[in-house]
Amino acid sequence: MTSRFARVSDIVFQKLFRSIDQVELEDKGTLLDAVNRAHQRGLIESIDKMREIRDLRNQIVHEYVKADLQNVFIDILEFTPLLISICNNIFEYCKKY
């Protein structure tokens, strides 16, 4: 569960947001730039929630929380519906291309 959450969040941040930027001829910029543009496009509702998803992904990937796995699972269950919703928003947005 943790690896799938981390993988999906990576795909959203590193592939999908950046691919949309590339198609729309935006400068690559930083990850924060890509997230801000995603927010402007209406793909995400909250930049702060995206930061929390990214922080959770980093905890999983870098194994910062070995002793606190129960809270990691709770956080994943909390953020998964949001991540799925963002993916759906991206799919709908990309239909115009």
SVG drawing of the C-alpha trace seen along z (x, -y; Angstrom):
<svg xmlns="http://www.w3.org/2000/svg" viewBox="-13 -30 29 32">
<polyline fill="none" stroke="black" stroke-width="0.4" points="0.0,0.0 2.8,-2.4 4.8,-1.8 1.7,-2.2 0.8,-5.5 4.3,-6.8 4.5,-5.6 1.1,-7.2 2.1,-10.5 5.4,-10.4 3.6,-9.9 1.3,-12.8 4.0,-15.2 6.9,-14.2 5.1,-12.9 1.6,-14.2 2.0,-17.8 5.2,-18.2 3.8,-16.6 0.8,-19.0 3.3,-21.9 5.3,-20.6 2.3,-20.3 1.2,-23.8 4.7,-25.1 5.4,-26.1 8.9,-26.4 9.9,-23.3 10.7,-25.3 10.6,-23.8 8.2,-21.2 6.5,-24.0 6.0,-25.9 4.4,-22.8 2.1,-22.4 1.2,-26.1 0.3,-25.8 -1.8,-22.7 -3.7,-24.7 -4.3,-27.5 -5.6,-24.9 -8.1,-23.7 -6.5,-20.2 -5.9,-20.5 -7.8,-22.4 -5.1,-23.0 -1.4,-23.5 -1.0,-22.7 -2.6,-19.3 -0.2,-18.6 2.7,-19.5 1.3,-17.1 1.0,-14.3 4.6,-15.0 5.8,-14.9 4.1,-11.6 5.6,-10.2 9.1,-11.3 8.5,-9.6 7.6,-6.4 10.4,-6.4 13.1,-7.5 11.9,-5.3 11.8,-8.1 8.9,-6.5 9.7,-2.8 8.5,-3.1 5.3,-5.0 3.8,-2.9 0.3,-2.9 0.1,-6.7 1.6,-6.4 -1.2,-4.0 -3.8,-6.3 -2.4,-9.2 -2.4,-7.1 -6.0,-6.2 -6.8,-9.8 -5.0,-11.1 -5.8,-8.3 -9.3,-9.6 -7.8,-13.1 -5.0,-11.6 -7.6,-9.6 -9.7,-12.7 -6.6,-14.6 -5.9,-11.8 -9.6,-12.0 -9.2,-15.8 -6.0,-15.3 -7.7,-12.8 -10.7,-15.1 -8.3,-18.1 -6.3,-16.0 -9.3,-15.1 -9.1,-18.4 -5.8,-17.2"/>
</svg>
